[in-house]
Amino acid sequence: MLLRRTLACLVLVPALALAEDAPLPKATIDGTGPGWVELGEKDFTRANCDPETFTWKDGLLSCTGTPVGVLRSAKQYGNFELVVQWKHLKSAGNSGVFVWTTEESLKDLKRNALPKGIEVQILDHGYKENYEKSGKKADWFSTNGDVFPVGVKMKPFPPMSPDGSRSFPRKELSKGFGNWNHYYVRAVNGEVRLWVNGEEVSGGTGCDPKSGFLCLESEGSPIEFKNIRIRELP
C-alpha cells in the first residue's frame, strides 16, 4: 500500500525545476525518513581509477573524469531505493550509476575499463550535439536517462533504442551542464526504474543478476555528486 501511494504521488504531481539551492519538488523522494542512510566516503572504495579521480569534501563527491573507471560501493545490495544528485561541470559530459554490478567484473578491473551491470546513464545534452556534428545519427542513445544492461541481462521498458538494447526516457527532463539533477532509482526483484527530476522515465525488468555493487562512473569529463542516499528493501 505504501508503494502504491508513493508511486501515485510521483505520477500525479508535476516535476519542478531544480535550481541550485531550491527545495526538491514534492514529487521527488529526497532520501530522508525511516530506513534511509547517507552514503559517504567510508561507503565506497576505489576500483580501477586513480586516488585523485574521486575526492570527497563536505559531503560533495567530485570526479575528474579520468581515467575511465568506477568508484564502487563497499558492500553489495539486493533490493533498494537510491537517491543521487549530480551535476556535469562541462558540456558533453558522460557518466553514470551502475546498479547490481557483478563482483566478478570488478575483480582486477583494468584501467580505462567499465564493469558489468545495469547502467543508469548520466549524459549531458552537449554529447548528442557533438556527436551529430560529426555527421553521425544520434538515434541509439538519449541524454535524458537511458537505462541499459552492460554485459548482463535486462529487458528494457519501451520506448527503446532502435536495436532494443536501451530503455529510452518517456520525457526529456534532464538539465544541462552546470545544473543539479535528481535521480531516484528503485531496484526490486530484478526490476530497475528511474525517475529524473521527479518523474518516472525509464527502466527494465528481468535483470540477471539482481544483486551486486553500486558504482559511480568516471568517463572523460568532470562531474559532481551529492546527497547520495540509499534505503535497503526486503
C-alpha positions in Angstrom: 0.0 0.0 0.0 2.8 2.4 0.8 4.4 1.7 -2.6 1.2 2.4 -4.4 0.7 5.7 -2.6 4.3 6.7 -3.3 4.1 6.0 -7.0 0.8 7.7 -7.3 2.3 10.8 -5.8 5.2 10.6 -8.3 2.9 10.3 -11.3 0.2 12.9 -10.3 2.4 15.7 -9.0 4.3 17.5 -11.8 8.1 17.9 -11.5 9.5 21.4 -10.9 12.8 22.9 -11.9 15.8 22.2 -9.7 17.5 25.4 -9.0 20.9 25.4 -7.3 19.5 25.8 -3.8 15.8 25.3 -4.4 13.9 22.8 -2.4 13.2 19.5 -4.2 9.9 19.2 -5.9 7.1 17.5 -4.0 7.1 14.6 -6.4 10.8 13.9 -5.6 11.8 11.3 -3.0 14.6 13.1 -1.1 16.1 10.1 0.7 15.0 11.1 4.2 12.9 9.1 6.6 12.9 5.7 8.2 15.4 3.3 6.7 17.3 5.8 4.6 21.1 6.2 5.1 23.5 8.7 3.5 26.4 7.2 1.7 29.8 8.9 2.1 33.5 8.2 1.7 33.5 5.2 4.1 30.8 3.5 2.0 32.9 3.4 -1.3 36.2 2.1 -2.4 38.4 2.6 -5.4 38.1 0.0 -8.2 40.3 1.0 -11.1 40.7 4.8 -11.0 43.5 6.9 -9.6 43.3 8.0 -6.0 42.6 11.6 -7.1 39.8 10.7 -9.6 37.1 10.7 -6.9 37.5 13.0 -3.9 35.2 13.9 -1.0 34.8 17.2 0.7 31.9 18.3 3.0 29.5 15.8 1.6 30.4 16.6 -2.1 31.9 13.9 -4.3 34.0 15.4 -7.2 35.2 13.3 -10.1 37.8 14.4 -12.6 36.6 12.1 -15.3 40.0 10.5 -15.9 40.8 7.7 -16.2 37.7 5.9 -17.3 36.5 3.6 -14.5 34.4 3.4 -11.4 34.2 4.0 -7.7 32.3 1.0 -6.2 30.3 0.6 -3.0 32.0 -1.2 -0.1 29.1 -3.7 0.1 26.6 -5.4 -2.3 22.9 -4.6 -2.4 19.8 -6.6 -3.4 16.5 -4.7 -3.3 16.9 -0.9 -2.7 15.9 2.6 -3.4 18.7 5.1 -4.3 18.7 8.9 -4.5 21.6 10.8 -6.0 22.0 14.4 -7.3 24.6 15.1 -10.0 25.9 18.0 -12.0 28.1 17.9 -15.1 30.7 20.7 -15.0 31.3 20.8 -18.7 29.3 20.4 -21.9 29.1 16.9 -23.3 29.8 15.3 -20.0 29.4 11.5 -19.7 28.9 9.5 -16.5 26.5 7.0 -14.9 25.4 4.9 -12.0 25.9 1.2 -12.2 23.3 -1.0 -10.4 23.8 -4.6 -9.5 27.4 -4.6 -10.7 28.9 -8.1 -10.8 31.6 -8.9 -8.3 33.5 -10.9 -11.0 33.7 -8.0 -13.4 35.2 -5.7 -10.6 38.0 -8.1 -9.8 41.2 -6.9 -11.3 39.2 -4.4 -13.4 41.7 -2.9 -15.8 42.4 0.8 -16.1 40.1 2.6 -18.6 37.5 -0.1 -18.4 34.0 -0.4 -17.1 32.4 -3.3 -15.2 29.2 -5.3 -15.9 25.9 -4.3 -14.5 22.8 -2.2 -15.2 23.8 1.3 -16.2 21.6 4.3 -15.4 23.2 6.8 -17.7 24.1 10.4 -16.9 24.8 12.2 -20.1 24.9 15.9 -20.9 22.9 17.2 -23.9 26.1 18.5 -25.4 27.3 15.0 -26.0 24.5 14.4 -28.5 25.1 17.8 -30.1 28.8 17.0 -30.6 28.0 13.5 -31.9 25.7 14.9 -34.6 28.3 17.5 -35.6 30.5 14.6 -36.7 27.8 13.6 -39.2 26.6 10.6 -37.3 23.0 9.9 -36.5 22.4 10.1 -32.7 19.4 7.8 -32.6 20.9 5.0 -30.5 21.1 6.9 -27.2 19.5 9.8 -25.4 20.6 12.4 -22.9 17.7 12.2 -20.5 18.2 9.0 -18.6 18.8 5.8 -20.6 18.8 2.5 -18.6 20.5 -0.5 -20.2 22.5 -3.7 -19.4 26.3 -3.8 -19.8 27.3 -7.5 -20.1 24.3 -8.7 -18.1 20.6 -9.4 -18.8 17.7 -6.9 -18.8 14.5 -6.4 -20.8 14.2 -2.7 -21.4 10.9 -0.9 -20.9 9.6 1.0 -24.0 10.3 3.2 -25.7 13.6 1.6 -26.7 16.6 2.3 -28.8 16.4 1.1 -32.4 18.3 -2.1 -31.5 16.1 -2.8 -28.5 19.1 -2.7 -26.0 18.2 0.5 -24.2 15.2 1.9 -22.4 14.7 5.4 -23.6 13.1 8.0 -21.3 9.5 8.9 -22.0 10.1 12.5 -21.2 13.1 14.8 -21.6 13.7 16.2 -18.1 17.5 16.3 -17.6 19.1 19.8 -17.2 22.3 20.7 -19.0 25.7 21.1 -17.5 26.1 23.5 -14.6 22.7 22.5 -13.2 21.9 19.9 -10.5 19.8 16.9 -11.5 18.0 14.5 -9.2 17.8 10.7 -9.9 15.7 8.3 -7.9 16.3 4.7 -8.7 14.2 1.8 -7.5 15.7 -1.7 -7.9 13.5 -4.5 -6.7 13.3 -8.2 -7.7 15.2 -7.8 -10.9 13.4 -4.6 -12.0 15.0 -1.2 -12.2 13.1 2.0 -12.6 14.4 5.6 -12.9 12.8 8.9 -12.0 14.5 12.0 -13.4 13.8 15.3 -11.5 10.6 13.9 -10.1 9.1 11.9 -12.9 9.5 8.2 -13.8 11.0 7.9 -17.3 12.7 4.6 -18.0 13.8 1.2 -16.7 13.8 -2.5 -17.3 12.9 -5.9 -15.9 14.2 -9.4 -15.9 17.6 -8.3 -14.7 20.2 -11.0 -14.0 21.9 -10.8 -11.6 19.5 -8.8 -9.3 22.1 -8.0 -6.6 25.6 -6.6 -6.7 27.6 -3.5 -6.1 26.7 0.2 -6.8 29.2 2.1 -8.9 29.7 5.7 -9.8 31.3 6.2 -13.2 34.2 8.3 -14.4 34.1 8.7 -18.2 36.1 11.6 -19.5 34.6 14.7 -18.0 34.3 16.3 -14.6 31.1 15.8 -12.6 29.9 16.3 -9.0 27.6 14.1 -6.9 25.8 14.9 -3.6 23.1 13.6 -1.4 23.7 10.0 -2.2 21.2 8.1 -0.1 20.0 4.5 0.0 17.3 2.5 1.6 17.6 -1.3 1.5 14.3 -3.1 1.0 13.2 -6.7 1.7 
